């Protein structure tokens, strides 16, 4: 009766706080609270990144936007480093870092998952090497294996174009337009991560209608990508569980003794939502 619920996630939504436009029609206490939140966020960011050229750093932080809501995988640490480089004005390192991380993600996916696809014709194209710099090959193989989502594959082609034209091969424009090019690369990379590794969204492996929490649907549990990348970031829970915040993070409270039987995702959602709405109690 249980399903895997996504718990281990990474995100940084402070840029959204900076972008909030205060409507003068709001109540005074609401406007004052938003101004305090914005000022506190700016103060924290300047302590983190340094006060020198502070206005430029705040603009950079605001322009790259919120970091993706993603599960913990092999991209989180390096994405933070890339974002930090952009914020402090190191645009070319941010650009090359975004392109390099994109390639690193492709390599991780192929190397970690290819043994699950030995039966496919694509396996013969990638089983010999431990690193790949042919993006079109990697995109094609991972798409054929049903790992890369179509939107992700399209964004990878966009990032590949930026890499080839602006980051790796010489283009004089990069000397004077490094900020804009880096910003574009980071946003495309962030879209890739949000879509492929998202902790929320409309990805086909999530059960629908679970009201703000995300669970892996039964059909996808054995898919190699989900099994090896998503499930380590999940907790196996029944529909009558709850979460409790502890100093070490979220703890699952799931004391109910469930019947040992299979139920559909739709039945799981019905029990889950009925329990949350107080229609089922113990």
Secondary structure, DSSP 8 states (H G I E B T S, - for coil): --EEEE--EEEE-HHHHHH----TTS-HHHHHHHHHHHHHHHHHHHHHH-STTHHHHHHHHHHH--EEEEESSSSHHHHHHHHHHHHTT-HHHHHHHHHHHHHHHHHHHHHHHGGGGTTSTTHHHHSS-S----HHHHHHHHHHTT-S-HHHHHHHHHHHHHIIIIIIS--THHHHHHHHHHHHHHHHHHHHHHHHSBSSS--TTB-S--TT--BB-GGGTTSHHIIIIIGGGEEEE-TT-EEEEETTEEEEE------S----HHHHHHHHHHHHTTSS--
